[in-house]
């Protein structure tokens, strides 16, 4: 089955610096990709979903890049601030008829003032 | 918008005890899920249900039962709690189980077993 590797497991950056989290996956038939953010004690909140073969999506303060050729998904926080401190999870959807979601192990990001 | 409510937020149990976790959603979503989250291990699917009274096993179903009593509620039972077990159980829902559906999550139930 699909395997998703997420790196790094922990990331510490200063306010204003960029932070990059990367996921690689194994199943070439995976077709839908998600990034979730989880603040302490809270639920997972959807940041962004992408599905095109090579796609760059920009959100508020972050960019998501999908490269299906390399089977790589990345989340780039362009100018991190303390409110970005949280756990981040990528998730990859596979399955011809029913979407099966495989999660990365998560990255705990700390942004220092 | 909707909300997913999980009860209780914290659950402390004894070894061997049967423990039940509850989840309610008001999105009117067809599909509901139970995931287990362990530190450093991401989320693993325990059970999911594509409609009322339906039940499908996930990757981690052994040691658990589930019940979809009605469309809006999905409960999970730990059949025999393991000593020193600590995990967060997350309930989620989506419009359907088909391709390209986004999952929305509850805040979780934190389990500790003494």
Interface residues (C-beta under 8 A of the other chain):
Chain A: X4 X6 X9 X31 X32 X34 X36 X41 X42 X43 X44 X45 X46 X49 X51 X89 X91 X93 X95 X97 X98 X99 X100 X101 X103 X104 X105 X106
Chain B: X4 X40 X41 X42 X43 X44 X45 X50 X90 X92 X97 X98 X99 X100 X101 X102 X103 X104 X105 X106 X107 X108
